[in-house]
């Protein structure tokens, strides 16, 4: 079997590209409680649960959401959806997303 010299480097890139870690830590590394992805199951933002770092930001008329600070596209999406940026905790930017 003849192997093209370009095949080996492309195969190496394809294999290593499949097992890359995201460029940010999970919310728990910043002291936050990640509940679930937001708004869809494959999204990088998370609904953030209550603890001593977030208790002052919780509101019964809004969802507390966190997005990795490096994910500028996801942050722009949250702002476009009407969320209000409240603070940054570690590597995560927190938003208040109104329910109504």
C-alpha positions in Angstrom: 0.0 0.0 0.0 1.3 3.4 -1.0 1.0 6.2 1.6 1.0 9.8 0.4 3.4 12.0 2.4 0.5 14.4 3.1 -1.7 11.7 4.6 0.4 11.1 7.8 0.4 14.8 9.0 -3.3 15.2 8.1 -4.1 12.0 10.0 -2.1 13.2 13.0 -4.0 16.5 13.0 -7.4 14.8 12.7 -6.6 12.4 15.6 -5.3 15.1 18.0 -8.1 17.4 17.1 -10.7 15.0 18.4 -9.5 15.0 22.0 -8.9 18.6 22.7 -9.9 20.1 26.0 -11.8 23.4 26.0 -9.7 26.5 26.5 -11.4 27.2 29.9 -12.0 25.5 33.2 -15.4 24.2 34.4 -17.4 26.6 36.6 -16.5 24.6 39.7 -12.8 25.6 39.2 -14.0 29.2 39.8 -16.0 28.3 42.8 -19.4 28.3 41.0 -22.0 25.5 40.7 -22.7 24.5 37.1 -26.3 23.2 36.9 -26.8 22.5 33.2 -25.8 23.9 29.8 -27.7 26.9 28.6 -29.6 27.4 26.4 -29.1 24.1 24.6 -27.4 20.8 25.8 -24.3 21.4 23.7 -23.7 25.0 24.6 -20.8 26.3 26.7 -22.8 28.6 29.0 -24.2 27.1 32.2 -27.1 27.8 34.5 -25.3 28.7 37.7 -26.6 27.4 41.1 -26.7 29.1 44.5 -23.7 29.3 46.8 -21.9 32.0 48.8 -20.5 33.6 45.6 -23.8 33.9 43.8 -26.5 34.4 46.5 -26.6 38.1 45.9 -27.2 37.7 42.2 -30.1 35.3 42.4 -33.6 36.6 41.5 -36.9 34.7 41.2 -37.6 36.6 37.9 -34.3 35.7 36.2 -31.9 32.8 35.5 -28.3 33.2 36.6 -26.1 32.1 33.7 -22.3 31.9 33.5 -20.3 31.8 30.3 -16.5 31.3 30.0 -14.8 34.7 29.6 -12.9 33.4 26.5 -16.2 32.5 24.7 -16.9 36.0 23.3 -19.5 34.6 20.8 -21.5 33.0 23.6 -21.3 36.2 25.7 -22.5 38.2 22.7 -25.4 35.8 22.3 -26.4 36.1 25.9 -26.4 39.9 25.6 -28.4 39.8 22.4 -30.9 37.6 24.2 -31.5 40.4 26.7 -29.3 39.1 29.6 -27.6 41.7 31.8 -23.9 41.1 32.6 -23.4 41.4 36.3 -19.9 40.3 37.2 -17.0 38.0 36.5 -16.0 35.2 38.9 -12.7 33.6 38.0 -12.9 32.5 34.4 -16.7 32.9 34.2 -18.8 35.9 33.3 -22.2 35.9 35.1 -25.5 37.2 33.5 -29.0 37.6 34.7 -31.4 36.4 32.1 -35.0 37.6 32.7 -37.7 34.9 32.6 -40.4 37.3 31.5 
